[in-house]
């Protein structure tokens, strides 16, 4: 079956940058990568950045102006460029994708990649 793999996480100092990447692997099944979520300890998983209907993008207020989501259609990958990182950005970041069938939409999640921002 199709799988999602995130990469690019790590430990950075406040003000630094990271670039996360989400890619499909293990199958030729088509997945539509929708966006990125994150989950900090003790908190709910929250939307960070996503593609909207019509090809636009949307961002959570705390990351607006600092994060940029982009897609490479040829490779079917989605990246999240994170600049001016803050300690509040520390979380596990997850890639989210969907596969639509004739009956319903299936959700796919990556394994997550840890982003830690030190102050």
ROPA-231551 format. One record per residue: residue in three letters; x negated, y, z negated of N, C-alpha, C in turn. Coordinates in steps of 0.001 Angstrom, whole numbers, padded with zeros to 6 digits, always signed. Each point is the difference from the previous one (the first is absolute). Example, Ala and Ser with C-alpha at 12.3 -4.5 7.8 and 13.67 -1.06 7.14 Angstrom:
<atoms>
ALA-013190-005690-007800+000890+001190+000000-000900+001200+000000
SER+000350+001050+000720-000820+001190-000060+000770+001090-000730
</atoms>
This chain:
<atoms>
UNK-000829-001191+000000+000829+001191+000000-000868+001247+000000
UNK+000624+001105+000314-000697+001272-000024-000380+000373-001427
UNK-001124+000687-000122-000479+000456-001297-000485+001432+000103
UNK-000020+000683-001145-000526+001344-000102-001226-000020-000887
UNK-001026+000730+000397-001232+000077-000760-000395+001453-000155
UNK-000156+000441-001257-000470+001349-000281-001489-000036-000309
UNK-000668+001090+000322-001410+000128-000313-000332+001471-000192
UNK-001157+000262-000573-000489+001359-000122+000063+000603-001388
UNK+000592-000709-000939+000067+000523-001348-001356-000002-000677
UNK-000058+000650-001144-001248+000062-000737+000046+001015-001108
UNK-001167+000289-000539-000161+000955-001087-000644+001265+000538
UNK+000657+001129-000218-000525+001285+000454+000173+001036-001092
UNK-000784+001058+000095+000134+001112-000921+001101+000943+000467
UNK+000566+000725-000942+001003+000997+000345-000548+000948+001058
UNK+000841+000295+000981-000413+000836+001112-000529-000775+001184
UNK-000241-001274-000172-000515-000828+001071+001084-000489+000935
UNK-000406-000842+000946+000912-000495+001023-000128-001504+000177
UNK+001086-000605+000425+000029-001397+000391+000916-000150+001198
UNK-000262-001005+000810+000863-000308+001126+000440-001453-000124
UNK+001283-000199-000191+000575-001327-000093+000481-000450+001374
UNK-000069-001298+000229+000453-000557+001256+000900-001197-000248
UNK+001043-000105+000789+000922-001127-000055+000009-000659+001370
UNK-000196-001303+000019-000059-000728+001256+000792-001294-000097
UNK+000489-000454+001134+000660-001297+000064-001032-001069+000308
UNK+000251-001204-000485-000916-001097+000248+000726-001328-000136
UNK-000617-001045+000566+000481-001359-000191+001175-000424+000863
UNK+000508+000905+000815+001158-000322+000816+000138+001014+001117
UNK+000654-000427+001064+000309+000916+001097+001391+000591-000139
UNK+000707-000358-001075+001320+000561-000232-000091+001505-000174
UNK+000973+000687+000524-000005+001454-000025+000498+000517-001342
UNK-000787+000879-000600+000388+000697-001218-000050+001500+000240
UNK+000975+000692-000540+000015+001450+000056-000490+000540-001334
UNK-001206+000522-000003-000562+000562-001217+000657+001352-000249
UNK+000641+000125-001147+000828+001164-000283-000720+001065-000811
UNK-000848-000418-000930-000665+001000-000818-000726-000578-001193
UNK-000338+000894-000926-000780-000332-001175+000754+000317-001274
UNK-000129-000873-000974+000530+000195-001336-001139-000159-000997
UNK+000239+000440-001225-000987-000204-001044+000694-000277-001317
UNK-000712-000666-000888+000531-000313-001316-001104+000142-001033
UNK+000212+000895-000939-000914+000194-001112+000472-000835-001183
UNK-000889-000321-000932+000390-000795-001164+001162+000622-000752
UNK+001016-000802-000290+001147+000466-000748+000988+000835+000786
UNK-000209+000141+001291+000877+000815+000817+000627-000819+001119
UNK+001073+000533+000560+000656-000628+001136-000820+000212+001270
UNK+000144-000928+000926-000616+000184+001299+000682+001171+000706
UNK-000783+000882+000580+000543+001188+000627-000530+000174+001412
UNK+000812+000602+000816-000398+000312+001369-001066+001081-000006
UNK-001032-000203+000796-001061+000985+000147+000117+000719+001337
UNK+000049-000768+001072+000083+000558+001340+000624-001030+000921
UNK+000770+000469+000970+000681-000921+000891+000327+000667+001318
UNK+000256-000833+000985+000508+000467+001281+001512+000010-000057
UNK+000588+001042+000530+001445+000137+000010+000554-000358+001366
UNK+001305-000179+000039+000666-000207+001276-000243+001214+000887
UNK-000418-000260+001216-000334+001083+000908-001482+000280+000110
UNK-000808-000729-000766-001438+000118+000145-000666+001063-000844
UNK+000741+000606-000901-000591+000984-000895-000555-000695-001239
UNK-000461+000788-000951-000568-000535-001229+000610+000689-001201
UNK-000039-000686-001124+000474+000562-001246-000982-000343-001105
UNK-000135+000895-000973-000952-000169-001076+000650+000321-001332
UNK-000444-000701-001025+000402+000351-001344-000583+001360-000361
UNK+000743+000779-000753-000438+001345-000343-001404+000064-000602
UNK-000368-000912-000904-001327+000112-000609-001172-000158+000964
UNK+000235-000575+001178-001106-000238+000928+000068+000874+001236
UNK+001011+000809+000126+000130+000855+001175-001194+000939+000123
UNK-000525+000075+001207-001157+000833+000250-001322-000674-000283
UNK+000027-001159-000632-001225-000714-000328-000115-001344+000720
UNK+001126-000675+000211+000008-001310+000636+000558+000111+001410
UNK-000490-000844+000890+000494-000052+001365+000150-001448+000437
UNK+001178-000347+000480+000241-001339+000516-000097+000040+001519
UNK-000596-001029+000582-000157-000053+001442+000102-001434+000486
UNK+000344-000155+001257+000186-001325+000594-000815-000134+001270
UNK-000597-001173+000175-000670-000361+001230+000858-001069+000655
UNK+000762+000378+001002+000935-000930+000615-000693-001173+000693
UNK-001162+000245+000580-000718-001054+000700-000438-001107-000949
UNK-000430+000376-001189-000470-000966-000987+001082-000435-000971
UNK+001119+000686+000020+001069-000214-000974-000538+000114-001421
UNK-000682+001084-000249-000493+000302-001330+000520+001360-000434
UNK+000085+000183-001294+000409+001265-000586-001007+000385-001071
UNK-000472+001225+000063-000970+000496-000956+000618+001060-000898
UNK-000594+000154-001158+000371+001066-000915-001282+000718-000398
UNK-000179+001203+000528-001142+000824-000355+000351+000782-001253
UNK-000789-000167-001042+000255+000638-001279-001155+000936-000324
UNK+000299+001279-000042-000993+001018-000309+000336+000690-001314
UNK-000983+000684-000548+000181+000744-001250+000669-000852-001065
UNK-000518-001187-000183+000616-000952-000916-000036+000500-001436
UNK+001060-000329-000718+000156+000368-001395+000124-001250-000854
UNK-000322+000091-001284+000189-001165-000869+001424-000539+000022
UNK+000974+000858+000214+001391-000420+000067+000292-000892+001201
UNK-000907-000048+000963+000168-000864+001161-000411-001438-000280
UNK-000575-000256-001152-000433-001346-000352+001191-000947-000016
UNK-000093-001065+000782+001088-000962+000120-000428-001116+000936
UNK+000823-001027+000056-000136-001007+001035+000847+000444+001174
UNK-000604+000069+001150+000685+000465+001199+000401-001188+000863
UNK+001254-000003+000441+000562-001104+000764+000477+000468+001369
UNK-000275-000799+000983+000526+000209+001335+001352-000697+000116
UNK+000932+000644+000680+001340-000544+000175+000343-000100+001476
UNK+000560-001141+000380+000405-000210+001380+001329-000728+000036
UNK+000653+000046+001143+001268-000691+000183-000011-000777+001298
UNK+000804-001052+000021+000238-000760+001210+001507-000151+000147
UNK+000523+000481+001090+001435-000037+000236+000375-001218+000819
UNK+001052-000666-000430+000559-001126+000734+001421+000343+000410
UNK+000652-000953+000619+001380+000218+000420+000953+000121-001179
UNK-000442-000480-001188+000890-000057-001148-000354+000965-001122
UNK-001285+000200-000254-000405+000915-001049-001463+000392+000149
UNK-000386+000951-000819-001368+000481-000024-000759-000652-001148
UNK-001211-000488+000294-000856-000606-001003-001099+000973-000396
UNK-000258+000082-001301-001046+000869-000529-001289-000773-000210
UNK-001112+000627+000342-001322-000571-000202-000845+000984-000795
UNK-000788-000536-000926-000890+000799-000820-001394-000581+000028
UNK-000969+000867+000025-001374-000437-000118-000326-000375-001433
UNK-001229-000453-000215-000428-000423-001330-000339+001176-000906
UNK-000163+001160+000573-000343+001190-000755-001494+000240-000051
UNK-000373+001265-000045-001397+000366-000148-000102+001067-001085
UNK-000945-000188-000918-000129+000872-001160-000716+001290+000372
UNK+000596+001102-000393-000623+001312+000126-000139+000581-001397
UNK-001225+000297-000388-000264+000579-001308-000748+001315+000181
UNK+000545+001056-000574-000590+001328+000103-000427+000437-001394
UNK-001276+000220-000173-000536+000405-001287-000041+001519-000108
UNK+000130+000493-001219-000036+001433-000246-001380+000444-000435
</atoms>
